[in-house]
Amino acid sequence: MNTSIRNFLKEEDGITALEYGVLAALVATVILAVIGTTSTGGLGTILTTLLGKVSAAVSST
């Protein structure tokens, strides 16, 4: 019984999974911050404007 408890306490898989979860949440937050969904800027707004201009230029030719 004591051996089982000691093995359980030495197990680190749960901690590793938690670390990966925190890392995934951090990456998702950074992606959302960079892309941005507001009209004040952000990569999403810049790409939308750029692709709109390219689309208009291609349509006019």
C-alpha positions, 0 to 999 in steps of 0.5 A: 500500500505504501509503495502505491502511494509513493508511486502516485506521489512521484507521478508527474504526468498530471503536472505536465498536462497542466503545464501544457494546458496553461501553455496552450491558453497563453498561446491562444491569448497571444494569437487573439491579441495579435489578430485583434477584432476591433476597428482600432487596428490589429493584424486582422484589420490590416489583412482585411483592408489589404485583401479588399484592395487586392480584390478591387485591383483584380476585379478592375482589370 
